[in-house]
Amino acid sequence: MSRLPPSAVVKPGHLSARQRGAILIFCLVFLLVLTMMGVSSMESAVLEERMAGNLQDQNAAFQAAETSLQTAEHWLLDQQFWPETSTDGSTTVWERDAADPDNSDSLHWWQDASRDDSEWWEDNAIAVAGVEGVAAEPRYLIEELSEISTGQSIAIGTGQEPRVRVFHRVTARGTGVGDTTVVQLQSTFVKSYD
């Protein structure tokens, strides 16, 4: 029987102690990687939740402004006679550009920073009640843009008096769940009056 030299003899437990140390280091590194992945996915989930909340807030503001716009158009549709205009909105319909504080600049009144706060809209526009889930009641402002009484060729030769067509600009403003989210919409509404 041959004997192994003393340098080749492995002492019991010596090799397994080295292996246990390597496994511990590997497990710690693996745990660190898993922790970093978990933290990253949580940050991503929080960001996605915020984005979804902002989108929902923007949608609520848009729906409020759309409701306000439709309310103004229905009001115009219900008017049998041509509504009177005013420079301060007291008759519901403003004169064209009467709300513009500075006609010399290239900004329309709804783009002017002095008209972009809720106080101005509360003082000068008409509120639409009954819209729930928003920070403030949506509001609208109606302007008379122009009137046209010529060019209606369908009435030529019929003996009918041409009807006046009036163009109105409706500007609506709605807020979301928070008052920092604001949406403004505009439409041009045309109606013929007797």
C-alpha positions, 0 to 999 in steps of 0.5 A: 500500500502506498502512502501519500506524502504529508503535503497531499493529505487534506485535513478534514473540515479545512476545505469546507471552511473555505467553501462556506466563506465563498458561499457567504460572500456570493450570497451577500453580493446576490442579496445586494443585487436583489435589494437594488432591483427591489428599490429600483422597481419601487421607485419606478412604481411610485413614478408610474403612480404619480404619472397616473395621478397627473393624467387623471387630474388632467383628464378631470380638468379637461372634462370640466372645461368641456362641460363648461364649453358645452354649457355656453354653447347650449346657452347660445343655442337657446337664445331666440334673439341676438344677445346684447354685448357689453364691455364687462360681461354683464350681459353674458356676451362680451364685445370682441377683445373687450377682455384684453387688457393690452391690445398693443401686444401680440397676446390674446386676452386668454394668453395674458398672464394677468388673465391666467388666475382663478380670481380673474375668472371668478370675477368675469366669467360665468360658473357652471355648477354641479361639476363634481370632483374638481377644485373649482367650478368650471367657467366660460366667457362668450365673445361676439366675434363678427356678424355676417348678413351677406353671401347667403346665396341660397336665399337669393330669388326666394324673396326671403330676407337674409338672416344674420349669422353671428360668430361667437368665441367661447372660452372655457376654463376647468381645473382638475382635482388640484387647483394647479391643473388648468385646461382652457378650451375654445370653440367658435359658435355660429348662430343665425338670428331673426 
